[in-house]
Amino acid sequence: MRGLRTTGVIINFIEDNSGDNSTFKPVVSFETQDHISVTATSWYGTEEAASFFHKGEKVDILYLPLKPQTILIVGYDTGGLLMQFFFFFLPALCILLLHFYNS
């Protein structure tokens, strides 16, 4: 399934204390292609989100048509995916490859 792109507005931030540090996840309000109003929370949070975004700021988002509460903020959530890839997955893959190469 492909995400649809639209513009939303940052309306709040939700603090997440589940990790070692508090992170903040942006809450976005937007209207779907079917003119349904949706409020959704970004899956990705950072310590700096509240200083990176401001309440009332317009942001480009992608949402799933059948589950519009599932969103990605373009350039923010997608950057988080890349960061996780380069800092977690890629080094783990390199370690595994070195292990098998040296065996």
C-alpha positions in Angstrom: 0.0 0.0 0.0 1.2 3.5 -0.9 1.1 6.5 1.4 -0.7 9.6 0.2 0.9 13.0 0.6 -0.7 16.0 2.1 0.0 19.0 4.4 -0.7 18.9 8.1 -0.2 21.3 11.0 1.8 20.6 14.2 -0.7 21.0 17.1 1.2 19.5 20.0 4.0 17.2 21.2 3.7 14.0 23.3 6.5 13.2 25.7 7.7 9.6 25.7 9.6 8.5 28.8 10.0 4.9 27.8 13.7 5.1 27.0 16.8 6.4 28.7 15.9 10.0 27.8 12.6 11.8 27.2 11.7 12.2 23.6 8.9 14.3 22.0 6.7 13.1 19.2 4.9 15.7 17.1 1.1 15.5 16.9 -0.2 16.5 13.5 -3.7 17.5 12.4 -4.6 17.1 8.7 -7.4 16.3 6.3 -7.5 13.2 4.2 -8.2 13.1 0.5 -11.8 12.1 1.5 -12.1 15.3 3.6 -11.9 13.5 7.0 -10.2 15.4 9.8 -7.4 13.3 11.5 -5.1 13.9 14.4 -2.1 11.6 14.5 1.1 11.2 16.4 4.4 10.7 14.6 5.9 7.3 15.4 9.4 8.9 15.6 10.4 11.2 18.5 13.6 13.0 19.4 14.8 15.1 22.3 14.8 18.1 20.0 11.5 17.7 18.3 9.9 20.6 20.3 12.7 22.9 19.2 12.8 21.5 15.6 9.1 22.1 15.0 6.7 24.8 16.3 3.0 24.5 17.1 1.1 25.8 14.1 3.9 24.9 11.7 2.8 23.3 8.4 4.5 20.0 7.5 4.3 17.6 4.6 3.2 14.2 5.7 2.5 10.7 4.2 -0.5 8.8 5.5 -2.0 5.4 4.8 -5.4 5.7 3.2 -6.9 2.8 5.1 -5.3 3.8 8.4 -4.8 7.6 8.3 -3.6 7.7 11.9 -0.3 6.1 10.6 1.8 9.0 9.4 5.3 9.9 8.5 6.5 13.5 8.5 8.5 14.0 5.3 12.1 14.8 6.1 11.7 14.0 9.8 10.5 10.5 10.2 12.2 9.4 7.1 15.5 10.9 8.3 15.0 8.8 11.5 14.7 5.7 9.4 18.0 6.5 7.6 19.7 7.3 10.9 18.6 4.0 12.4 19.9 2.2 9.3 23.3 3.8 9.3 23.9 3.6 13.1 22.3 0.3 14.0 21.7 -2.0 11.1 24.7 -1.2 8.9 27.3 -1.7 11.8 25.6 -5.0 12.8 25.7 -6.2 9.3 29.4 -5.3 9.0 30.2 -7.2 12.2 28.3 -10.3 10.9 30.1 -10.2 7.6 33.5 -9.8 9.3 32.6 -12.8 11.6 31.7 -15.0 8.7 34.7 -13.8 6.6 37.1 -14.6 9.5 35.6 -18.0 10.2 
